[in-house]
Every structure is written in C-alpha cells, then in structure tokens.
Amino acid sequence: MFQLSEETSADWWEVEALYDLCFAPGREALSSYRLRDGVPPVPGLSLVARDRDGILAGAIRYWPVRVGDSPALLLGPVAVHPTRQGEGLGALLIKDSLARARIAGWDRVMLVGDAPYYNRFGFWKLEGVEMPPPTNPDRVLGQDLSDGAWQGVKGRVTRWVG
Ligand SMILES: CC(C)(COP(=O)(O)OP(=O)(O)OC[C@H]1O[C@@H](n2cnc3c(N)ncnc32)[C@H](O)[C@@H]1OP(=O)(O)O)[C@@H](O)C(=O)NCCC(=O)NCCS
C-alpha cells in the first residue's frame, strides 16, 4: 500500500511541509535541531513513504552526531500524515530505516522522543548521554545496532564535524 524510497533533494520541501503539519509550530527551535544545523542528513537512511497515487504519507530522516568521541545516528524527525496515522506506517519507516542503518555499518542510534512509543522498537533510556539543553533526560533514548555498542558511550551529544 505504501512505497518506501530514499529521500532525494526533490522531496525536501514536501517533507518539510509534512513536518510542519505534524509537529508543533517552532519545531526548529528544539535543541535537537542545533545538532542538524549545517549538517546534511545521512544519505540512504532518510526515507519517504508514498501511497499508490504518489501522495506523501510519512517520512523519516537521520543525522550523524557524536556522543563524547563516538559516532551515533540521531533518528528523526519521523512523522506520518494525520490521515494516515495508526496504520503501522510509523513502525514501517522506523524498522526499515534501522535495518538499513545496520547494513550500512552504523553501531548505535539515539533519538529524543516518547519512550512509550519507541520502547516497542527496542529503544531504552540512555544514561549519561547529554543532549543540548533544554532536553528532558527521560526522552533521550537509544538502541544498539551492533552488540554492546552503547556500553561505555557517554557524554555530550555534539554536532558532526568532519
Ligand atoms: C509518532 C508517529 C510517527 C507514529 O506514526 P503512526 O504511523 O501513527 O504509528 P504506528 O501506526 O506505527 O503506531 C501507532 C501506535 O503508536 C501509538 N503512538 C503514537 N504516538 C505515540 C506516542 N507519542 N506515545 C505513545 N504511543 C504513541 C499509537 O497510540 C498507536 O498505538 P496502538 O498500536 O496501540 O494503536 C505519528 O503519530 C506522528 O507523525 N506524530 C506526530 C509527529 C511526532 O510526534 N513524531 C514523533 C516525534 S517523537
């Protein structure tokens, strides 16, 4: 019913409009956006979901970040159009992109979000991982993409440079 494909530059503004619709106004004021400023999303992991008529129904993007000295993926934003929510599309976007991230060789992934939603995909609260303030530490979640990848990884989350 939905076709997933890698986001291209032609999709960018359509995805931005979907995020504007799905998130509260001022979403770009969130501290997580400071980690994205001037850094391109990770190629091959950011996906769009379109219905059979080509209408955009959902999207997910990823950015690279550092936690202490270690690389990590920052999942998000992920959003599904309000008329398409609750049909499993969010789950499809998350699971499919995480599988791609594993194949691409990423070891760990983090996000800022609601634990009751993300627990089902294997995310748990990260201890000692500090997002730029103001961020509620209970919303800082992560998951290993390779065995034990978060073990010993702590510190400030900073923008990917170089
Ligand atoms: C969150 C979002 C991407 C989920 O997409 P979706 O396609 O509706 O999700 P799914 O169909 O895979 O899953 C739906 C289930 O997740 C639950 N769910 C959705 N958002 C939730 C949340 N924030 N906390 C807890 N549960 C949530 C729904 O209640 C539903 O539960 P059910 O399976 O018991 O009925 C979508 O609701 C959305 O775009 N929301 C607005 C933007 C947003 O909040 N993005 C996430 C930022 S953390």
The ligand as a MOL file (V3000), in Angstrom:
LIG
                    3D

  0  0  0     0  0            999 V3000
M  V30 BEGIN CTAB
M  V30 COUNTS 48 50 0 0 0
M  V30 BEGIN ATOM
M  V30 1 C 4.5190 9.2220 16.1030 0
M  V30 2 C 4.0470 8.8780 14.7050 0
M  V30 3 C 5.2290 8.9920 13.7160 0
M  V30 4 C 3.5640 7.4150 14.6940 0
M  V30 5 O 3.1830 7.0670 13.3820 0
M  V30 6 P 1.9680 6.0330 13.1400 0
M  V30 7 O 2.0350 5.5850 11.7280 0
M  V30 8 O 0.7050 6.6140 13.6240 0
M  V30 9 O 2.4220 4.8630 14.1250 0
M  V30 10 P 2.0360 3.3280 14.0910 0
M  V30 11 O 0.7870 3.1260 13.2700 0
M  V30 12 O 3.2250 2.5550 13.7290 0
M  V30 13 O 1.7360 3.0640 15.6190 0
M  V30 14 C 0.5600 3.5570 16.1900 0
M  V30 15 C 0.5720 3.2540 17.6610 0
M  V30 16 O 1.5480 4.0960 18.2960 0
M  V30 17 C 0.9240 4.8120 19.3260 0
M  V30 18 N 1.5900 6.0990 19.4720 0
M  V30 19 C 1.7300 7.0550 18.5440 0
M  V30 20 N 2.3860 8.1120 19.0790 0
M  V30 21 C 2.6480 7.7910 20.3630 0
M  V30 22 C 3.3010 8.4650 21.4160 0
M  V30 23 N 3.8030 9.6850 21.2480 0
M  V30 24 N 3.4080 7.8250 22.6060 0
M  V30 25 C 2.8930 6.6020 22.7790 0
M  V30 26 N 2.2710 5.8990 21.8110 0
M  V30 27 C 2.1470 6.5080 20.6120 0
M  V30 28 C -0.4980 4.9260 18.8910 0
M  V30 29 O -1.3450 5.1610 20.0030 0
M  V30 30 C -0.7550 3.5560 18.3040 0
M  V30 31 O -0.9400 2.6170 19.3290 0
M  V30 32 P -1.6710 1.1990 19.0880 0
M  V30 33 O -0.7910 0.4180 18.1590 0
M  V30 34 O -1.7220 0.6070 20.4570 0
M  V30 35 O -2.9870 1.5640 18.4950 0
M  V30 36 C 2.8650 9.7630 14.2340 0
M  V30 37 O 1.8240 9.6350 15.1900 0
M  V30 38 C 3.2160 11.2330 14.0800 0
M  V30 39 O 3.6260 11.6470 12.9950 0
M  V30 40 N 3.0280 12.0360 15.1260 0
M  V30 41 C 3.3000 13.4660 15.0590 0
M  V30 42 C 4.7900 13.7190 14.9620 0
M  V30 43 C 5.5440 13.0510 16.1130 0
M  V30 44 O 5.1430 13.1420 17.2490 0
M  V30 45 N 6.6530 12.3580 15.7300 0
M  V30 46 C 7.4640 11.6320 16.6940 0
M  V30 47 C 8.3290 12.5380 17.4840 0
M  V30 48 S 8.8520 11.7700 18.9960 0
M  V30 END ATOM
M  V30 BEGIN BOND
M  V30 1 1 1 2
M  V30 2 1 2 3
M  V30 3 1 2 4
M  V30 4 1 2 36
M  V30 5 1 4 5
M  V30 6 1 5 6
M  V30 7 2 6 7
M  V30 8 1 6 8
M  V30 9 1 6 9
M  V30 10 1 9 10
M  V30 11 2 10 11
M  V30 12 1 10 12
M  V30 13 1 10 13
M  V30 14 1 13 14
M  V30 15 1 14 15
M  V30 16 1 15 16
M  V30 17 1 15 30
M  V30 18 1 16 17
M  V30 19 1 17 18
M  V30 20 1 17 28
M  V30 21 1 18 19
M  V30 22 1 18 27
M  V30 23 2 19 20
M  V30 24 1 20 21
M  V30 25 1 21 22
M  V30 26 2 21 27
M  V30 27 1 22 23
M  V30 28 2 22 24
M  V30 29 1 24 25
M  V30 30 2 25 26
M  V30 31 1 26 27
M  V30 32 1 28 29
M  V30 33 1 28 30
M  V30 34 1 30 31
M  V30 35 1 31 32
M  V30 36 2 32 33
M  V30 37 1 32 34
M  V30 38 1 32 35
M  V30 39 1 36 37
M  V30 40 1 36 38
M  V30 41 2 38 39
M  V30 42 1 38 40
M  V30 43 1 40 41
M  V30 44 1 41 42
M  V30 45 1 42 43
M  V30 46 2 43 44
M  V30 47 1 43 45
M  V30 48 1 45 46
M  V30 49 1 46 47
M  V30 50 1 47 48
M  V30 END BOND
M  V30 END CTAB
M  END
